[in-house]
Amino acid sequence: MNDESKSKEELIEELNQLRSNYDCYKFLFDNAPLSYVSIDENGKIIKVNKTWIEFFGYQADNFSGYPFENFIVPECIEDFRNFLTFFKEEGLASDVEFEMLKKDGSRVLVSINGKIVYDTKGKFKKGHLIIRDIKERKKVIEAITASRQRLYSLLEELPAYVCVYGPDLSIKFVNRYLRENFDLADGKSCYKIFHGHKDKNQEPCISCPVTNVFKTKKIEISERTQINGKTYQIYDFPFIDYDGSLLTVEMGIDITERKKTQEELQESESKLKGIFAAAPIGIGLLRNMKIEWCNQRMCHMTGYEYNNLINSDTRIFYNNDKEYNRIEDLFKSNSNQSSPIDIETKWKRKDGTFFDCHLRSSPLNPLDHNKGYIITITDITDRKKAQLQLEENIQYIAFLIDHIRNPLSIISGYAELKIKDEKMHNRILNQVDKIEDLIQGLDKGWIDTEDTKQFLKSFM
């Protein structure tokens, strides 16, 4: 009796559990966020959930026996019948799109996913269909697609090649520049298009930057000369597609002319460096009286190392502030002119000794003197010594002229008084006159003129 009573209690408990499970199932079924409908083998409705009823705008759930196709828009009914045949054959349906009718006659675009349940004998029992409104999703996809098309339209017109790769290195997109500058014959892979390789077991394919982007999800920047003979600055960067898949976008900017210009500039710079290094005069760039650059000759002239001169104020070259300020004022006074300025001064070497120098300054940019000045420094110590010697020589010649005139006067007087031979007398006086003419020519037209001094100085 106890065993029988216990069995009844267990049965009641199991029934209660089943009822609880059913209630839970029914609650989940009715309140599921997606519309659910089950159909029989003929496509007639067996049951719908509450979400389905509300979605299509109905109040009751008495749809049992209704043909499902009654809710399909008229122009799609034949397609639905074909779908039903396929569904029964395959037993599955995935993301099949149809337009359906709501109670108020409005249309809604839905996606249908379904699965057939079979009985123990493998015969059709019922088909479970989940209906999902994809109108908003379609709008989002269309917006993303339109945005993607705008992006591709922009990439299409770029003056650089653009290629979009999938994870398997399949090419998803190429722009006009790439099509016009590379051979894109059917079946060609990237290693053939860009490098002319038969396979990808060669550089740069072995260390492929596109593959690295898929691995690291970081930008790769490289520089390569492609099969068309042009050099490109190449940027490979990760790109997330609208469906969440990872792509790699490669952009190649033609830098052939830039590289050529850089090489020419480097060659020109090398020539200038050679000229500056071989120049027999000091050359420097000054800004605000500070040295920004100088050649080795300037270092040699002043006794300083290059690193000690750079960014140093030129005050170190002058014996006192007065001379430094004089030179600075001369530079400033020439700031509104583009012509060079010439200055003579004395510079002090690192060891404290001085040398006479000639400075010639010219603005680096005639339109913007704030860019600084190029100066040349010429050691004129020997020239100054020669000039001083010239002055002394000129004075000495003047002294000699005066001393030559005195004997000539005596000779002339002696000839007048003592020489009776008229022929000899005239001959001596004639020679005296010639010598006097020469002396006067030197005295008046040559030695004592500033023009002569400058003429002589030009040879020093």
Wavefront OBJ file of the C-alpha trace (Angstrom):
o trace
v 0.000 0.000 0.000
v 2.861 2.339 0.859
v 4.654 1.471 -2.379
v 1.495 2.093 -4.387
v 0.896 5.378 -2.582
v 4.508 6.416 -3.187
v 4.188 5.702 -6.886
v 1.162 7.965 -7.102
v 3.037 10.735 -5.322
v 5.937 10.380 -7.714
v 3.542 10.415 -10.649
v 1.867 13.562 -9.361
v 5.276 15.185 -8.894
v 6.281 14.267 -12.426
v 2.989 15.629 -13.757
v 3.541 18.848 -11.869
v 7.062 19.056 -13.288
v 5.737 18.470 -16.779
v 3.100 21.154 -16.262
v 5.777 23.534 -15.008
v 7.999 22.746 -17.971
v 5.065 23.239 -20.331
v 4.203 26.578 -18.772
v 7.831 27.620 -19.085
v 7.944 26.436 -22.687
v 4.659 28.212 -23.491
v 5.899 31.411 -21.883
v 9.125 31.287 -23.870
v 7.216 30.339 -27.011
v 4.714 33.196 -26.718
v 7.206 35.816 -25.606
v 10.093 34.919 -27.863
v 11.545 38.036 -29.569
v 11.039 36.431 -32.998
v 7.847 35.330 -34.724
v 7.354 31.545 -34.779
v 4.965 29.430 -36.833
v 4.667 25.686 -37.384
v 3.195 24.286 -40.602
v 2.064 20.908 -41.843
v 3.207 19.117 -44.961
v 0.753 21.099 -47.113
v 1.980 24.439 -45.865
v -0.962 25.059 -43.553
v -0.470 26.711 -40.178
v -0.496 24.489 -37.107
v 0.423 27.042 -34.470
v 1.801 30.579 -34.153
v 3.239 32.384 -31.145
v 2.095 35.630 -29.570
v 4.948 37.580 -31.175
v 3.769 36.437 -34.618
v 0.188 37.553 -33.890
v 1.302 40.977 -32.686
v 3.807 41.429 -35.490
v 1.171 40.861 -38.180
v -1.404 42.992 -36.326
v -3.955 40.365 -35.270
v -5.806 39.914 -31.968
v -6.453 36.152 -31.788
v -4.406 33.057 -32.520
v -7.043 31.022 -34.392
v -4.882 30.505 -37.478
v -4.807 26.743 -37.331
v -5.478 25.335 -40.796
v -4.782 28.629 -42.588
v -2.548 28.271 -45.656
v 0.695 30.073 -44.895
v 0.799 31.401 -48.447
v -2.239 33.582 -47.652
v 0.182 35.875 -45.828
v 2.573 36.071 -48.797
v 2.173 38.992 -51.231
v 0.402 37.807 -54.410
v 3.373 38.221 -56.749
v 5.535 35.982 -54.531
v 3.080 33.096 -53.944
v 4.539 30.975 -56.738
v 8.026 31.530 -55.329
v 6.775 30.466 -51.905
v 5.334 27.242 -53.324
v 8.700 26.474 -54.894
v 10.330 27.260 -51.570
v 7.951 24.857 -49.762
v 8.875 22.066 -52.171
v 12.574 22.740 -51.619
v 12.043 22.970 -47.840
v 10.378 19.542 -47.700
v 13.142 18.029 -49.819
v 16.066 19.504 -47.886
v 14.574 19.725 -44.411
v 16.247 23.107 -43.819
v 15.813 26.700 -44.930
v 18.184 29.571 -44.246
v 17.646 33.310 -44.744
v 15.013 33.011 -47.454
v 13.508 36.431 -48.116
v 9.829 37.106 -48.837
v 7.442 40.008 -48.642
v 4.474 39.249 -46.390
v 1.171 40.995 -45.722
v 0.060 42.346 -42.378
v -3.582 42.583 -41.345
v -3.752 46.246 -42.408
v -2.481 45.324 -45.880
v 0.969 46.793 -45.381
v 3.927 44.847 -46.621
v 6.932 43.756 -44.637
v 10.182 42.185 -45.799
v 11.067 39.107 -43.761
v 13.722 36.448 -43.608
v 12.571 32.839 -43.048
v 14.691 30.197 -41.343
v 13.184 26.759 -40.886
v 13.681 23.134 -39.945
v 11.473 20.062 -40.414
v 10.755 17.626 -37.576
v 10.230 14.011 -38.614
v 8.417 11.203 -36.773
v 10.007 7.929 -35.760
v 9.365 6.560 -39.231
v 11.110 9.478 -40.887
v 7.934 11.019 -42.190
v 7.112 14.732 -42.154
v 5.657 15.727 -38.801
v 5.802 19.533 -38.823
v 7.905 22.366 -40.084
v 9.168 25.031 -37.702
v 9.615 28.483 -39.216
v 11.127 31.576 -37.603
v 10.117 34.863 -39.194
v 12.369 37.878 -38.793
v 11.654 41.429 -39.922
v 14.694 42.498 -41.941
v 13.407 45.817 -43.218
v 15.635 47.861 -40.904
v 18.488 45.442 -41.395
v 18.124 45.815 -45.144
v 18.185 49.577 -44.752
v 21.366 49.322 -42.716
v 22.923 46.969 -45.267
v 21.872 49.252 -48.108
v 23.316 52.257 -46.264
v 26.543 50.364 -45.632
v 26.618 49.221 -49.252
v 26.060 52.793 -50.448
v 28.781 54.011 -48.111
v 31.048 51.276 -49.375
v 30.313 52.286 -52.954
v 31.140 55.905 -52.137
v 34.395 54.751 -50.583
v 35.219 52.634 -53.621
v 34.290 55.544 -55.905
v 36.759 57.713 -54.020
v 39.435 55.024 -54.174
v 38.681 54.545 -57.858
v 39.829 58.075 -58.714
v 42.876 58.283 -56.457
v 46.198 59.002 -58.250
v 47.654 55.934 -56.519
v 46.994 52.235 -56.847
v 44.558 50.665 -54.370
v 43.996 46.954 -53.880
v 41.759 45.253 -51.294
v 42.745 41.738 -50.180
v 40.833 38.987 -48.430
v 42.493 36.764 -45.784
v 43.362 34.234 -48.515
v 45.050 37.074 -50.493
v 42.208 37.037 -52.997
v 41.752 40.436 -54.613
v 38.398 42.003 -53.723
v 38.835 45.389 -55.369
v 41.269 47.256 -57.607
v 41.006 50.884 -58.678
v 41.456 52.530 -62.060
v 45.112 53.472 -61.516
v 46.007 49.848 -60.827
v 44.082 48.607 -63.853
v 45.811 51.123 -66.115
v 49.345 50.564 -64.818
v 49.473 46.813 -64.171
v 48.526 43.670 -66.077
v 45.387 42.267 -64.429
v 44.829 39.311 -66.755
v 42.424 36.699 -65.391
v 43.946 34.264 -62.970
v 46.896 36.450 -62.022
v 47.810 36.628 -58.362
v 49.342 39.601 -56.584
v 52.862 38.181 -56.826
v 52.444 38.023 -60.615
v 50.719 41.407 -60.949
v 53.206 43.426 -58.918
v 56.448 41.444 -59.086
v 56.222 39.167 -62.116
v 57.020 36.082 -59.992
v 55.843 32.612 -60.936
v 55.153 31.756 -57.312
v 55.141 33.471 -53.923
v 58.258 31.737 -52.596
v 60.430 34.762 -53.374
v 60.964 38.157 -51.819
v 59.129 40.362 -51.166
v 56.379 37.737 -51.023
v 58.105 35.649 -48.335
v 57.865 38.596 -45.934
v 54.549 39.756 -47.421
v 53.302 42.908 -45.630
v 49.683 42.004 -46.448
v 50.027 38.697 -44.616
v 51.637 40.534 -41.703
v 48.646 42.895 -41.478
v 46.254 39.946 -41.200
v 48.453 38.514 -38.436
v 49.186 41.663 -36.424
v 46.255 43.925 -37.420
v 48.790 46.758 -37.596
v 49.768 49.095 -40.431
v 52.749 48.068 -42.563
v 54.740 50.704 -44.493
v 57.266 49.729 -47.138
v 58.942 50.973 -50.296
v 59.290 48.843 -53.410
v 60.020 49.103 -57.104
v 57.243 47.185 -58.856
v 57.264 45.311 -62.140
v 56.290 48.458 -64.089
v 59.629 50.034 -63.117
v 58.112 52.638 -60.807
v 58.943 53.023 -57.136
v 56.036 53.153 -54.693
v 55.569 54.106 -51.059
v 53.209 51.329 -49.959
v 50.774 51.431 -47.052
v 49.000 48.225 -45.968
v 46.396 48.643 -43.244
v 43.582 46.545 -41.727
v 39.993 47.290 -42.692
v 36.833 45.812 -41.156
v 34.137 45.135 -43.738
v 30.443 45.730 -42.983
v 29.946 42.041 -42.207
v 32.774 42.102 -39.660
v 35.316 40.311 -41.843
v 38.912 41.530 -41.842
v 40.345 42.870 -45.084
v 43.643 44.536 -45.936
v 43.757 47.673 -48.048
v 47.004 48.337 -49.900
v 47.720 51.803 -51.265
v 50.790 52.457 -53.406
v 51.841 56.062 -54.049
v 54.184 56.628 -56.989
v 57.346 58.268 -55.603
v 59.544 57.658 -58.655
v 59.945 61.361 -59.439
v 60.336 62.200 -55.770
v 63.090 59.596 -55.446
v 64.765 60.964 -58.553
v 64.541 64.496 -57.161
v 65.903 63.311 -53.816
v 68.828 61.629 -55.546
v 69.511 64.783 -57.560
v 69.316 66.872 -54.395
v 71.654 64.480 -52.610
v 74.069 64.661 -55.527
v 73.819 68.453 -55.550
v 74.297 68.525 -51.786
v 77.362 66.309 -52.105
v 78.792 68.667 -54.722
v 78.124 71.685 -52.524
v 79.723 69.949 -49.559
v 82.739 69.201 -51.732
v 82.919 72.814 -52.879
v 82.547 74.138 -49.343
v 85.157 71.690 -48.072
v 87.647 72.663 -50.802
v 86.962 76.415 -50.631
v 90.071 78.413 -49.595
v 87.873 80.781 -47.568
v 85.665 80.306 -44.532
v 81.926 79.970 -45.190
v 79.177 80.039 -42.590
v 75.456 80.521 -42.025
v 74.548 83.099 -39.377
v 71.182 83.755 -37.809
v 70.859 86.409 -35.115
v 74.669 86.562 -35.067
v 74.851 82.869 -34.127
v 76.563 80.212 -36.224
v 74.164 77.584 -37.582
v 76.616 75.973 -39.988
v 80.190 76.452 -41.179
v 82.759 74.726 -43.354
v 86.016 73.198 -42.186
v 88.052 76.120 -43.495
v 86.284 78.426 -41.038
v 87.113 75.982 -38.238
v 90.754 75.926 -39.344
v 90.938 79.726 -39.544
v 89.525 80.231 -36.042
v 91.058 77.195 -34.343
v 87.706 75.823 -33.110
v 86.199 72.364 -33.601
v 83.008 72.225 -35.668
v 80.823 71.159 -32.730
v 82.177 74.033 -30.636
v 81.231 76.606 -33.261
v 77.687 75.455 -34.036
v 75.096 77.574 -32.166
v 77.878 79.760 -30.768
v 77.538 83.536 -30.850
v 80.067 85.272 -33.115
v 80.939 87.465 -30.124
v 83.731 84.944 -29.444
v 85.594 86.279 -32.512
v 85.752 89.921 -31.411
v 88.140 91.547 -28.987
v 85.473 93.774 -27.459
v 81.742 94.492 -27.497
v 82.254 97.729 -29.407
v 83.535 95.940 -32.499
v 80.924 93.188 -32.162
v 78.136 95.783 -31.978
v 79.578 97.639 -34.979
v 79.433 94.511 -37.126
v 75.936 93.669 -35.877
v 74.740 97.202 -36.726
v 76.186 96.888 -40.231
v 74.306 93.604 -40.735
v 71.076 95.182 -39.514
v 71.525 98.257 -41.693
v 71.683 95.962 -44.703
v 68.561 93.992 -43.717
v 66.363 95.797 -46.250
v 68.708 95.105 -49.147
v 69.415 91.960 -51.109
v 72.934 92.953 -52.198
v 76.007 91.686 -50.310
v 77.769 93.809 -47.728
v 81.581 93.928 -47.346
v 83.219 94.525 -43.977
v 86.818 94.524 -42.783
v 87.531 93.647 -39.168
v 89.764 91.589 -36.911
v 88.804 88.156 -35.621
v 90.214 86.437 -32.585
v 91.280 82.812 -32.780
v 90.663 80.279 -30.033
v 94.287 80.661 -28.893
v 93.795 84.430 -28.432
v 95.741 85.584 -31.497
v 94.137 87.921 -34.044
v 93.993 88.034 -37.812
v 92.693 90.615 -40.249
v 89.696 89.378 -42.208
v 87.278 90.485 -44.863
v 83.618 89.520 -44.324
v 81.104 89.387 -47.142
v 77.506 88.824 -46.070
v 74.454 88.062 -48.204
v 70.920 87.035 -47.093
v 70.088 83.346 -47.496
v 66.616 84.349 -48.694
v 66.418 87.897 -50.131
v 62.684 87.951 -49.347
v 63.084 86.845 -45.743
v 66.212 87.979 -43.945
v 65.098 86.131 -40.822
v 66.306 82.961 -42.541
v 69.851 84.139 -41.862
v 72.944 85.229 -43.772
v 75.652 83.425 -45.670
v 79.030 84.941 -44.854
v 82.447 84.346 -46.339
v 85.584 85.002 -44.316
v 88.871 85.783 -46.056
v 92.104 86.054 -44.106
v 93.623 89.322 -45.358
v 96.525 89.481 -42.907
v 99.136 89.090 -45.673
v 97.275 91.519 -47.894
v 97.184 94.108 -45.124
v 100.920 93.665 -44.621
v 101.500 94.051 -48.362
v 99.283 97.135 -48.398
v 101.290 98.667 -45.574
v 104.481 97.846 -47.439
v 103.016 99.480 -50.543
v 102.305 102.663 -48.623
v 105.857 102.667 -47.346
v 107.215 102.036 -50.854
v 105.182 104.914 -52.270
v 106.502 107.229 -49.586
v 110.015 106.007 -50.301
v 109.612 106.664 -54.036
v 108.407 110.192 -53.243
v 111.476 110.616 -51.064
v 113.721 109.423 -53.889
v 112.077 111.811 -56.345
v 112.868 114.732 -54.088
v 116.456 113.568 -53.763
v 116.819 113.073 -57.513
v 115.651 116.618 -58.226
v 118.465 118.170 -56.149
v 121.348 116.625 -58.158
v 119.538 117.497 -61.382
v 119.428 121.152 -60.351
v 123.149 121.088 -59.639
v 123.913 119.380 -62.968
v 121.747 121.894 -64.806
v 123.496 124.859 -63.102
v 126.913 123.408 -63.696
v 126.174 122.953 -67.389
v 125.001 126.555 -67.647
v 128.089 128.013 -66.014
v 131.017 125.739 -66.701
v 130.509 123.992 -70.002
v 131.504 126.250 -72.876
v 131.054 123.635 -75.550
v 127.616 124.570 -76.808
v 126.959 121.142 -78.261
v 127.821 119.374 -75.013
v 126.006 122.074 -73.059
v 122.766 121.536 -74.984
v 123.085 117.769 -74.819
v 123.386 117.759 -71.000
v 120.498 120.176 -70.534
v 118.369 118.152 -72.911
v 118.949 114.986 -70.846
v 118.232 116.871 -67.623
v 114.916 118.072 -69.080
v 113.964 114.515 -70.037
v 114.735 113.244 -66.537
v 112.745 116.128 -65.046
v 109.786 115.315 -67.273
v 109.886 111.711 -66.072
v 110.061 112.790 -62.440
v 107.172 115.205 -62.868
v 105.153 112.481 -64.547
v 105.751 110.184 -61.600
v 105.154 112.916 -59.109
v 101.933 114.328 -60.528
v 100.274 111.612 -62.578
v 101.204 108.297 -60.981
v 102.651 107.874 -57.522
v 100.633 110.497 -55.665
v 97.250 109.533 -57.115
v 94.757 107.348 -55.242
v 93.973 105.614 -58.529
v 97.558 104.429 -58.752
v 97.481 103.223 -55.188
v 94.337 101.208 -55.857
v 95.861 99.882 -59.061
v 98.916 98.681 -57.193
v 96.810 97.277 -54.355
v 94.840 95.142 -56.794
v 97.977 93.123 -57.393
v 98.589 92.498 -53.704
l 1 2 3 4 5 6 7 8 9 10 11 12 13 14 15 16 17 18 19 20 21 22 23 24 25 26 27 28 29 30 31 32 33 34 35 36 37 38 39 40 41 42 43 44 45 46 47 48 49 50 51 52 53 54 55 56 57 58 59 60 61 62 63 64 65 66 67 68 69 70 71 72 73 74 75 76 77 78 79 80 81 82 83 84 85 86 87 88 89 90 91 92 93 94 95 96 97 98 99 100 101 102 103 104 105 106 107 108 109 110 111 112 113 114 115 116 117 118 119 120 121 122 123 124 125 126 127 128 129 130 131 132 133 134 135 136 137 138 139 140 141 142 143 144 145 146 147 148 149 150 151 152 153 154 155 156 157 158 159 160 161 162 163 164 165 166 167 168 169 170 171 172 173 174 175 176 177 178 179 180 181 182 183 184 185 186 187 188 189 190 191 192 193 194 195 196 197 198 199 200 201 202 203 204 205 206 207 208 209 210 211 212 213 214 215 216 217 218 219 220 221 222 223 224 225 226 227 228 229 230 231 232 233 234 235 236 237 238 239 240 241 242 243 244 245 246 247 248 249 250 251 252 253 254 255 256 257 258 259 260 261 262 263 264 265 266 267 268 269 270 271 272 273 274 275 276 277 278 279 280 281 282 283 284 285 286 287 288 289 290 291 292 293 294 295 296 297 298 299 300 301 302 303 304 305 306 307 308 309 310 311 312 313 314 315 316 317 318 319 320 321 322 323 324 325 326 327 328 329 330 331 332 333 334 335 336 337 338 339 340 341 342 343 344 345 346 347 348 349 350 351 352 353 354 355 356 357 358 359 360 361 362 363 364 365 366 367 368 369 370 371 372 373 374 375 376 377 378 379 380 381 382 383 384 385 386 387 388 389 390 391 392 393 394 395 396 397 398 399 400 401 402 403 404 405 406 407 408 409 410 411 412 413 414 415 416 417 418 419 420 421 422 423 424 425 426 427 428 429 430 431 432 433 434 435 436 437 438 439 440 441 442 443 444 445 446 447 448 449 450 451 452 453 454 455 456 457 458 459 460
